[in-house]
Amino acid sequence: MTGKQGSYSRRTIALFWLALVAIIIGVLIYLEQIALLYVLATLSLVILLLIVGFADLEKVGRDNIESFVGKENNL
């Protein structure tokens, strides 16, 4: 049992986050908290822009693309 860490894949974790955010947004719309939605949208955009701004894109090249796409491309 010690070898079983990270039982959920990255895709499953992303879907969990997507469902959680969708539920929160739905509840805020239902409760008519539009001002709070504006604040959350603004903060999320600022965080996204900070992540992109501080990303080290100089070291990303054609050599590292295989790690994003996968070793084999079965089309």
Contacts in CASP RR format, 6 or more apart in sequence:
PFRMAT RR
TARGET T0000
AUTHOR 0000-0000-0000
METHOD contacts of the structure
MODEL  1
MTGKQGSYSRRTIALFWLALVAIIIGVLIYLEQIALLYVLATLSLVILLL
IVGFADLEKVGRDNIESFVGKENNL
8 16 0 8 1.000
25 37 0 8 1.000
28 34 0 8 1.000
28 36 0 8 1.000
28 37 0 8 1.000
28 40 0 8 1.000
29 37 0 8 1.000
END
